[in-house]
Amino acid sequence: MQQVWSPSRCEDMQELHEKMKTASRNPKWDLGPQLMNLVHDMVEWFTPDTHSRSFYECPDLFSPSVNSISAFKVIYNPDAFKAALSSCGRSRPLFQHNVVQLDLIEKAYKSKDPIKATSWKTLYSMMIRTGHEPGYTKDKLLGTAISKLYTLSVSSLEHLHHYLKPASLAPGKHSNKSQDSLHLAGHFIIGKIRALKADMMASGDTGSEKKSNGLMILQKRIWDTLLCCLMMQQSKFGSDPKHPGGSNGGSDGSIEESLRKSGGRNLFKDGDVENTKSQEDMKEWGKIRLAAFGSMAIFFLYGTAGWWHCLTDSHNFNQKDVWALVQLAHAKNEWLYPKGHNKERPAEDTPWYTTDSFVRWLLIQGGMHIREADKVDWEYAPRFWAKQVTEINISRFALQDILSEVCRRDTKSLNYKGQVSPSVKFDKGTQAIVTKLQQQIRTELKNTLDSHHASICAHEEALEVDTQSHASHADPQDETSSVDIPLVKLPKRPAPSTDLNPGGQQTSKRSRNHDTTNFSSSPLSSPLPP
């Protein structure tokens, strides 16, 4: 990590890691306040890395044709589409030889330790493929990722008919306007029927695949992440000494501190459990809470891509894993944004960009960059999220990401050895089917995305004209006159924080330890190179 952190900062992080391990022995330890400071940084840094508001807020601008939807139906061929999914490869700016010690990730994978920290498994699960075999991996748990992605694709496609819209008559004279309008209406309804009929037939063919609905998984992960940020904001607010009733900065971060500020109500401790004396209810809440922290940590480190296989054994995640992954995620985002390496990979060449940017946008508009929790409109945030996080909305983002990746040529991944993974090889018959599938999707996908882009540009130009017209006629004394501004007016972004100890305590330098790496502990406990 020397390219991201200075040697002294690496030493500070090891010291902080030791303190975390001590704090985690306290069953009432709330890691939210410390991690929320890192989340504030990351949300501020990636604020510009989204599409325009219209992309997310105006689904009516997205209108695929009947021909496009028909072309995308090749998704319903599970063997061909899963083969296409398994051949998608990508590398990431942070996980390169000159940035991180990839040899440690390789050692973690090959380690015979009977118990491995889930955070280590998370790191090497993204770099698991070392051969050219069509199967993603021989690991059954990780291999389920392809099935989840397939069901996500199918479920998303089944929602695509919602975006079919009646065509409008072309401007000009019509010899029989009513008949022409009726004809267009008939075409629209027939197109809907064709789309729904194909969906119904395909749903009957997917069988047990539907049991693990990828679209539902994706929705849950998004809500998990948002819930986690709410919990951390409340915990941070309750432990902030600047607020009446807040705890002092040198405290141990226990739940009781947050309780004093929140009048006994604490999301982290009790969630929505009414009978807190019920062991069964509290145990179930503990699982929900841990899944929320796991989803949040994985998103900030790997984005949507990590949600499909990094949480296959989420019950084995613990607070130490979450803490370590968020620290690594903070380093990754610092590498990408303040240090400028995000420019190395444009949005159109970034896998899962559409869905990732949607979640980033939700966090920004929900006020997760605001460092004083009492300045966030907590009534507005959940209502806004509920309006945006819908199956119909998510389906178009996910489908765009998946189809874009399937149609790309010659994309490469790095494996845990730091080598370019060999391209997947199929037999001639399978390769011919995959190639045909890609060709069938590629043209119609381009037409759909080009049309959407043109609609957004036209919409925003019209908004700009309306805004200028409104401003020119507005009464300067009329305080109710306003222009169209983002839902959340973002503050001027401060320089990246390098404070690794948000509690305010100074950390002492420790000598470097060159002992053998212990993979039962989290990655940040690893020794540094000389």
C-alpha positions as CSV (number, residue, x, y, z in Angstrom):
1,M,0.0,0.0,0.0
2,Q,3.1,2.3,-0.1
3,Q,1.8,4.0,-3.3
4,V,-1.4,5.0,-1.4
5,W,-0.1,5.5,2.2
6,S,3.3,6.8,3.3
7,P,5.4,4.4,5.4
8,S,4.5,6.3,8.6
9,R,0.9,6.1,7.8
10,C,1.2,2.3,7.2
11,E,2.7,2.0,10.7
12,D,-0.1,4.1,12.1
13,M,-2.6,1.8,10.5
14,Q,-1.0,-1.3,12.0
15,E,-1.2,0.5,15.4
16,L,-4.8,1.3,14.8
17,H,-5.5,-2.3,13.8
18,E,-4.2,-3.5,17.1
19,K,-6.5,-1.1,18.9
20,M,-9.4,-2.3,16.9
21,K,-8.7,-5.9,17.9
22,T,-8.7,-4.9,21.5
23,A,-11.9,-2.8,21.1
24,S,-13.7,-5.7,19.3
25,R,-13.4,-7.9,22.3
26,N,-16.1,-5.7,23.9
27,P,-19.4,-7.2,22.8
28,K,-21.0,-3.7,23.0
29,W,-18.4,-2.1,20.7
30,D,-20.0,0.1,18.1
31,L,-17.6,0.6,15.2
32,G,-20.0,3.0,13.5
33,P,-18.6,6.4,14.6
34,Q,-15.0,5.6,13.3
35,L,-16.1,4.0,10.1
36,M,-18.6,6.8,9.3
37,N,-15.7,9.3,9.2
38,L,-14.2,7.2,6.4
39,V,-17.5,6.9,4.6
40,H,-17.9,10.7,4.8
41,D,-14.5,11.0,3.0
42,M,-15.4,8.4,0.3
43,V,-18.8,9.9,-0.5
44,E,-17.2,13.4,-0.8
45,W,-14.5,12.0,-3.1
46,F,-16.8,10.2,-5.5
47,T,-19.4,12.9,-5.6
48,P,-18.6,13.9,-9.3
49,D,-18.5,10.3,-10.4
50,T,-22.2,9.8,-11.4
51,H,-24.4,10.5,-14.3
52,S,-26.7,13.5,-14.4
53,R,-29.8,13.6,-12.3
54,S,-32.0,13.0,-15.3
55,F,-30.4,9.6,-15.9
56,Y,-31.7,8.3,-12.5
57,E,-34.8,10.4,-11.9
58,C,-36.4,10.3,-15.4
59,P,-37.0,6.7,-16.3
60,D,-39.5,7.9,-18.9
61,L,-36.5,9.0,-21.0
62,F,-35.4,5.4,-21.3
63,S,-37.5,3.8,-24.0
64,P,-36.1,0.6,-25.7
65,S,-37.8,-0.5,-28.9
66,V,-39.7,-3.8,-29.3
67,N,-36.9,-4.9,-31.6
68,S,-34.3,-4.3,-28.8
69,I,-36.3,-6.2,-26.2
70,S,-36.7,-9.1,-28.7
71,A,-33.0,-9.1,-29.3
72,F,-32.3,-9.2,-25.6
73,K,-34.4,-12.3,-25.2
74,V,-31.3,-14.4,-25.9
75,I,-30.7,-14.0,-22.2
76,Y,-33.3,-16.7,-21.7
77,N,-30.8,-19.3,-23.1
78,P,-29.1,-20.1,-19.8
79,D,-26.3,-22.2,-21.2
80,A,-25.2,-19.6,-23.7
81,F,-25.7,-16.5,-21.5
82,K,-23.9,-18.1,-18.5
83,A,-21.0,-18.9,-20.8
84,A,-20.9,-15.3,-22.0
85,L,-20.9,-14.1,-18.4
86,S,-18.1,-16.4,-17.4
87,S,-15.9,-14.9,-20.1
88,C,-16.2,-11.3,-18.8
89,G,-12.9,-10.0,-17.4
90,R,-11.8,-6.7,-16.0
91,S,-8.8,-5.3,-14.0
92,R,-9.0,-2.6,-11.3
93,P,-6.7,0.4,-10.9
94,L,-5.8,-0.4,-7.2
95,F,-5.1,-4.1,-7.5
96,Q,-1.9,-3.8,-9.5
97,H,1.7,-5.0,-8.7
98,N,3.0,-1.5,-8.2
99,V,0.2,-0.5,-5.8
100,V,-0.5,-3.5,-3.5
101,Q,1.3,-6.6,-2.4
102,L,-0.5,-9.1,-4.6
103,D,1.8,-11.9,-3.3
104,L,0.1,-11.7,0.0
105,I,-3.3,-12.3,-1.7
106,E,-1.8,-15.3,-3.4
107,K,-0.5,-16.6,-0.1
108,A,-3.9,-16.1,1.5
109,Y,-5.5,-18.2,-1.2
110,K,-2.9,-21.0,-1.0
111,S,-2.7,-21.0,2.8
112,K,-3.7,-24.2,4.6
113,D,-4.8,-22.4,7.7
114,P,-7.9,-24.2,9.0
115,I,-9.6,-20.8,9.7
116,K,-9.2,-17.8,7.4
117,A,-10.6,-14.4,8.0
118,T,-13.5,-13.6,5.7
119,S,-11.8,-10.4,4.7
120,W,-8.9,-12.4,3.2
121,K,-11.4,-14.6,1.3
122,T,-13.1,-11.5,0.0
123,L,-9.8,-10.2,-1.4
124,Y,-8.8,-13.3,-3.3
125,S,-12.4,-14.2,-4.4
126,M,-12.2,-11.3,-6.9
127,M,-9.1,-12.7,-8.4
128,I,-9.9,-16.4,-8.4
129,R,-9.6,-17.4,-12.0
130,T,-6.1,-18.6,-13.1
131,G,-7.0,-20.9,-16.0
132,H,-8.9,-20.8,-19.2
133,E,-11.7,-23.2,-18.1
134,P,-15.2,-22.0,-18.8
135,G,-16.2,-22.5,-15.1
136,Y,-15.6,-19.4,-13.0
137,T,-14.2,-21.4,-10.2
138,K,-14.3,-24.9,-8.7
139,D,-15.4,-23.3,-5.4
140,K,-19.1,-24.1,-5.2
141,L,-19.9,-21.1,-3.0
142,L,-18.1,-18.6,-5.3
143,G,-19.4,-20.4,-8.4
144,T,-23.0,-19.5,-7.5
145,A,-22.2,-15.9,-8.5
146,I,-22.8,-16.8,-12.1
147,S,-26.2,-18.2,-11.3
148,K,-27.1,-15.0,-9.3
149,L,-26.0,-12.8,-12.2
150,Y,-28.1,-14.9,-14.6
151,T,-31.3,-14.6,-12.5
152,L,-30.6,-10.9,-12.2
153,S,-30.4,-10.6,-16.0
154,V,-33.6,-12.6,-16.4
155,S,-35.5,-10.7,-13.8
156,S,-34.3,-7.3,-15.1
157,L,-35.4,-8.3,-18.6
158,E,-38.8,-9.2,-17.4
159,H,-39.2,-5.6,-16.2
160,L,-38.1,-4.1,-19.5
161,H,-41.6,-4.0,-20.9
162,H,-42.5,-1.3,-18.4
163,Y,-40.4,1.0,-20.5
164,L,-42.3,0.5,-23.7
165,K,-44.1,3.7,-24.5
166,P,-46.8,4.6,-27.0
167,A,-45.4,6.3,-30.0
168,S,-46.5,9.9,-30.8
169,L,-47.7,10.9,-34.3
170,A,-45.0,12.5,-36.3
171,P,-45.6,16.3,-36.7
172,G,-47.3,17.4,-39.9
173,K,-50.6,16.8,-41.6
174,H,-52.4,13.5,-41.4
175,S,-55.2,12.5,-43.8
176,N,-56.9,10.5,-41.0
177,K,-55.4,11.5,-37.6
178,S,-57.7,9.3,-35.5
179,Q,-57.0,6.2,-37.6
180,D,-53.3,6.9,-37.5
181,S,-53.4,7.3,-33.7
182,L,-55.4,4.2,-33.3
183,H,-52.9,2.3,-35.4
184,L,-50.0,3.5,-33.2
185,A,-51.9,2.5,-30.1
186,G,-52.5,-1.0,-31.5
187,H,-48.8,-1.4,-32.3
188,F,-47.9,-0.3,-28.7
189,I,-50.3,-2.9,-27.1
190,I,-49.2,-5.7,-29.4
191,G,-45.6,-4.9,-28.5
192,K,-46.5,-5.1,-24.8
193,I,-48.3,-8.4,-25.3
194,R,-45.3,-9.9,-27.2
195,A,-42.9,-8.8,-24.5
196,L,-45.1,-10.2,-21.7
197,K,-45.7,-13.5,-23.6
198,A,-42.0,-14.1,-24.0
199,D,-41.4,-13.3,-20.4
200,M,-44.1,-15.8,-19.2
201,M,-42.8,-18.5,-21.4
202,A,-39.2,-18.0,-20.2
203,S,-40.2,-17.9,-16.6
204,G,-41.6,-21.4,-16.9
205,D,-38.3,-22.6,-18.4
206,T,-35.9,-21.2,-15.7
207,G,-37.1,-23.6,-13.1
208,S,-35.1,-23.6,-9.9
209,E,-33.0,-20.7,-11.1
210,K,-35.9,-18.4,-10.0
211,K,-35.3,-19.5,-6.4
212,S,-32.2,-17.3,-6.1
213,N,-33.6,-14.1,-7.7
214,G,-30.6,-11.8,-8.5
215,L,-32.8,-8.7,-8.7
216,M,-34.0,-9.3,-5.1
217,I,-30.5,-9.9,-3.9
218,L,-29.4,-6.6,-5.5
219,Q,-32.2,-4.6,-4.0
220,K,-31.4,-6.1,-0.6
221,R,-27.7,-5.2,-0.8
222,I,-28.6,-1.6,-1.7
223,W,-31.0,-1.3,1.3
224,D,-28.4,-3.0,3.5
225,T,-25.8,-0.4,2.6
226,L,-28.2,2.5,3.2
227,L,-29.3,1.0,6.5
228,C,-25.7,0.7,7.6
229,C,-25.0,4.3,6.8
230,L,-28.0,5.3,8.9
231,M,-26.8,3.3,11.8
232,M,-23.3,4.7,11.6
233,Q,-24.6,8.3,11.3
234,Q,-26.8,7.8,14.5
235,S,-23.9,6.3,16.4
236,K,-21.5,9.0,15.3
237,F,-24.0,11.7,16.3
238,G,-24.5,10.1,19.7
239,S,-20.8,10.0,20.4
240,D,-20.0,13.5,19.2
241,P,-18.9,15.7,22.1
242,K,-19.9,18.8,20.3
243,H,-23.6,17.9,20.7
244,P,-25.4,18.0,24.1
245,G,-25.3,14.6,25.6
246,G,-22.6,13.4,23.3
247,S,-19.7,11.4,24.7
248,N,-16.1,12.6,24.8
249,G,-13.7,11.7,22.1
250,G,-11.5,9.5,24.3
251,S,-14.3,7.0,25.1
252,D,-14.4,3.4,24.1
253,G,-17.2,3.7,21.5
254,S,-19.7,1.6,23.4
255,I,-23.4,1.5,22.6
256,E,-24.3,3.3,25.9
257,E,-22.7,6.5,24.6
258,S,-25.2,6.6,21.7
259,L,-28.1,5.7,23.9
260,R,-27.5,8.8,26.1
261,K,-27.8,11.0,23.1
262,S,-30.8,9.3,21.4
263,G,-32.9,9.0,24.5
264,G,-32.5,5.2,24.8
265,R,-33.2,4.5,21.1
266,N,-30.3,3.1,19.2
267,L,-30.5,1.5,15.7
268,F,-27.2,-0.3,16.1
269,K,-28.2,-2.0,19.4
270,D,-31.9,-2.7,18.9
271,G,-32.9,-2.0,15.3
272,D,-36.7,-2.3,15.1
273,V,-37.0,-5.0,17.8
274,E,-39.9,-4.2,20.1
275,N,-39.2,-6.9,22.7
276,T,-35.5,-6.5,23.3
277,K,-35.6,-9.3,25.9
278,S,-36.4,-11.8,23.2
279,Q,-33.2,-13.7,22.5
280,E,-34.5,-15.0,19.2
281,D,-35.6,-11.5,18.0
282,M,-32.3,-9.9,19.0
283,K,-30.3,-12.7,17.4
284,E,-32.2,-12.2,14.1
285,W,-31.5,-8.4,14.3
286,G,-27.8,-9.2,14.9
287,K,-27.8,-11.1,11.6
288,I,-29.5,-8.3,9.7
289,R,-27.1,-5.7,11.2
290,L,-24.0,-7.8,10.3
291,A,-25.3,-8.2,6.7
292,A,-25.8,-4.5,6.5
293,F,-22.2,-3.7,7.6
294,G,-20.9,-6.4,5.2
295,S,-22.8,-5.1,2.2
296,M,-21.6,-1.6,3.0
297,A,-18.0,-2.6,3.3
298,I,-18.1,-4.7,0.1
299,F,-19.7,-1.9,-1.9
300,F,-17.1,0.7,-0.9
301,L,-14.3,-1.7,-1.7
302,Y,-15.5,-3.5,-4.8
303,G,-18.9,-1.9,-5.7
304,T,-21.8,-4.0,-7.0
305,A,-19.4,-6.6,-8.5
306,G,-18.4,-7.7,-5.0
307,W,-22.0,-8.4,-3.8
308,W,-22.3,-11.6,-5.9
309,H,-19.7,-13.7,-4.3
310,C,-17.9,-11.9,-1.4
311,L,-20.9,-12.3,0.9
312,T,-21.6,-16.0,0.2
313,D,-20.9,-16.8,3.8
314,S,-22.0,-13.5,5.3
315,H,-22.7,-15.2,8.7
316,N,-18.9,-15.6,9.0
317,F,-18.3,-11.9,8.6
318,N,-17.4,-10.2,11.9
319,Q,-16.7,-6.6,12.9
320,K,-12.9,-7.0,12.4
321,D,-13.5,-8.0,8.8
322,V,-15.8,-5.0,8.2
323,W,-13.3,-2.7,9.9
324,A,-10.4,-3.9,7.7
325,L,-12.4,-3.9,4.5
326,V,-13.6,-0.3,5.0
327,Q,-10.0,0.8,5.7
328,L,-8.9,-0.8,2.4
329,A,-11.9,0.8,0.7
330,H,-10.9,4.2,2.0
331,A,-7.4,3.7,0.6
332,K,-8.9,2.5,-2.7
333,N,-11.1,5.6,-3.0
334,E,-8.2,7.9,-2.1
335,W,-6.1,6.3,-4.8
336,L,-8.9,6.7,-7.4
337,Y,-10.2,10.2,-6.6
338,P,-7.8,12.6,-4.6
339,K,-4.8,10.9,-6.3
340,G,-6.4,11.1,-9.7
341,H,-6.2,7.4,-10.9
342,N,-9.9,7.2,-11.7
343,K,-9.0,9.1,-14.9
344,E,-7.2,6.0,-16.1
345,R,-10.5,4.3,-16.7
346,P,-13.5,6.3,-18.1
347,A,-17.0,5.6,-17.1
348,E,-17.9,3.8,-20.3
349,D,-15.0,1.4,-19.7
350,T,-15.8,0.6,-16.1
351,P,-17.8,-2.5,-15.2
352,W,-21.0,-2.0,-13.2
353,Y,-20.6,1.7,-13.6
354,T,-24.3,2.4,-14.0
355,T,-25.4,0.5,-10.9
356,D,-22.4,1.7,-8.8
357,S,-23.0,5.3,-9.8
358,F,-26.7,4.9,-8.8
359,V,-25.8,3.7,-5.3
360,R,-23.2,6.6,-5.1
361,W,-25.9,9.0,-6.1
362,L,-28.3,7.6,-3.5
363,L,-25.7,8.1,-0.8
364,I,-24.9,11.7,-2.0
365,Q,-28.5,12.7,-2.2
366,G,-29.3,11.1,1.1
367,G,-26.7,13.4,2.8
368,M,-24.1,10.7,3.6
369,H,-21.4,13.3,3.0
370,I,-22.7,15.6,5.7
371,R,-20.5,15.3,8.7
372,E,-23.0,16.7,11.2
373,A,-25.8,14.2,11.4
374,D,-28.4,16.7,12.8
375,K,-28.1,18.6,9.5
376,V,-29.3,15.7,7.4
377,D,-33.1,15.7,6.7
378,W,-33.8,12.2,8.0
379,E,-37.5,12.4,7.0
380,Y,-36.6,13.2,3.4
381,A,-33.7,10.7,3.0
382,P,-35.8,7.4,3.4
383,R,-38.7,8.8,1.3
384,F,-36.3,9.7,-1.5
385,W,-34.6,6.3,-1.3
386,A,-37.9,4.5,-1.3
387,K,-38.9,6.4,-4.5
388,Q,-35.7,5.5,-6.3
389,V,-34.8,2.0,-5.1
390,T,-37.5,0.0,-7.1
391,E,-37.3,-3.1,-9.2
392,I,-38.2,-1.2,-12.3
393,N,-35.4,1.4,-11.7
394,I,-32.7,-1.1,-10.7
395,S,-33.6,-3.5,-13.6
396,R,-32.6,-1.0,-16.3
397,F,-29.3,-0.1,-14.5
398,A,-28.3,-3.8,-14.0
399,L,-29.3,-4.9,-17.4
400,Q,-27.3,-2.1,-19.0
401,D,-24.2,-3.1,-17.0
402,I,-24.5,-6.8,-17.7
403,L,-25.3,-6.5,-21.4
404,S,-22.5,-4.0,-21.9
405,E,-20.0,-6.4,-20.3
406,V,-21.2,-9.4,-22.3
407,C,-20.8,-7.5,-25.5
408,R,-17.2,-6.3,-24.9
409,R,-14.3,-7.9,-26.7
410,D,-10.9,-8.9,-25.3
411,T,-11.4,-7.7,-21.7
412,K,-8.8,-9.1,-19.3
413,S,-8.6,-9.7,-15.5
414,L,-5.7,-10.0,-13.2
415,N,-5.6,-13.1,-11.0
416,Y,-4.2,-13.3,-7.4
417,K,-0.7,-14.0,-8.9
418,G,-0.8,-10.5,-10.4
419,Q,-0.9,-12.1,-13.9
420,V,-3.4,-11.6,-16.7
421,S,-5.9,-14.4,-16.5
422,P,-6.0,-16.5,-19.7
423,S,-9.1,-15.9,-21.9
424,V,-11.8,-18.5,-21.3
425,K,-11.9,-21.2,-24.0
426,F,-15.0,-22.9,-25.2
427,D,-15.5,-25.8,-27.6
428,K,-16.4,-24.7,-31.1
429,G,-20.1,-25.3,-30.7
430,T,-20.4,-23.2,-27.5
431,Q,-18.1,-20.5,-28.9
432,A,-20.4,-20.1,-32.0
433,I,-23.4,-19.8,-29.7
434,V,-21.8,-17.2,-27.5
435,T,-20.6,-15.2,-30.5
436,K,-24.0,-15.2,-32.1
437,L,-25.6,-14.1,-28.7
438,Q,-23.1,-11.2,-28.5
439,Q,-23.8,-10.1,-32.1
440,Q,-27.6,-10.2,-31.5
441,I,-27.4,-8.0,-28.4
442,R,-24.6,-5.6,-29.5
443,T,-26.4,-3.6,-32.2
444,E,-29.7,-3.2,-30.4
445,L,-28.0,-2.3,-27.1
446,K,-26.1,0.5,-28.8
447,N,-29.3,1.7,-30.4
448,T,-31.0,1.7,-27.0
449,L,-28.2,3.5,-25.2
450,D,-27.8,6.1,-27.9
451,S,-31.5,6.8,-27.9
452,H,-31.5,7.2,-24.1
453,H,-28.5,9.5,-24.2
454,A,-30.1,11.7,-26.9
455,S,-33.3,11.9,-24.8
456,I,-31.4,13.0,-21.7
457,C,-29.5,15.7,-23.6
458,A,-32.7,17.0,-25.1
459,H,-34.4,17.0,-21.7
460,E,-31.6,18.8,-20.0
461,E,-31.4,21.4,-22.8
462,A,-35.1,22.0,-22.3
463,L,-34.6,22.4,-18.5
464,E,-31.8,24.9,-19.1
465,V,-34.0,27.0,-21.4
466,D,-36.8,26.9,-18.8
467,T,-34.4,27.8,-16.0
468,Q,-33.0,30.8,-17.9
469,S,-36.6,31.9,-18.9
470,H,-37.7,31.6,-15.3
471,A,-34.7,33.5,-14.0
472,S,-35.2,36.3,-16.5
473,H,-38.8,36.8,-15.4
474,A,-38.2,36.3,-11.7
475,D,-38.6,39.1,-9.2
476,P,-35.2,39.7,-7.6
477,Q,-37.1,40.4,-4.3
478,D,-39.1,37.2,-4.5
479,E,-37.4,34.7,-2.3
480,T,-39.6,31.9,-3.6
481,S,-38.1,32.2,-7.0
482,S,-35.5,29.5,-7.5
483,V,-33.7,27.6,-10.2
484,D,-33.5,23.9,-10.6
485,I,-30.7,22.7,-8.3
486,P,-29.5,19.3,-7.2
487,L,-31.6,17.7,-4.5
488,V,-28.6,18.1,-2.1
489,K,-26.4,21.1,-2.6
490,L,-23.0,19.7,-2.0
491,P,-20.5,21.6,0.1
492,K,-17.1,22.6,-1.1
493,R,-15.1,19.4,-0.8
494,P,-12.2,19.6,1.7
495,A,-8.8,18.1,1.1
496,P,-8.7,14.4,1.8
497,S,-8.5,13.6,5.4
498,T,-5.4,11.7,6.5
499,D,-6.5,11.3,10.1
500,L,-6.5,7.6,10.8
501,N,-7.7,8.0,14.3
502,P,-11.0,9.8,14.3
503,G,-11.3,9.6,18.0
504,G,-8.6,12.2,18.3
505,Q,-6.0,10.1,20.2
506,Q,-2.4,10.2,18.9
507,T,-1.0,6.9,17.7
508,S,2.5,5.9,18.4
509,K,4.9,4.5,15.8
510,R,5.6,0.8,16.1
511,S,8.6,-1.1,14.7
512,R,7.9,-3.2,11.6
513,N,7.1,-6.8,12.2
514,H,8.4,-9.3,9.7
515,D,6.7,-12.4,11.1
516,T,4.7,-14.8,8.9
517,T,1.4,-13.5,7.8
518,N,-1.6,-14.8,9.9
519,F,-4.5,-15.3,7.5
520,S,-6.9,-15.9,10.4
521,S,-6.7,-12.2,11.1
522,S,-7.7,-9.4,8.8
523,P,-5.5,-8.0,5.9
524,L,-4.4,-4.9,7.7
525,S,-2.6,-7.0,10.3
526,S,-0.1,-8.2,7.6
527,P,3.5,-7.3,8.0
528,L,5.0,-4.5,5.9
529,P,7.9,-5.1,3.5
530,P,11.3,-3.7,4.5
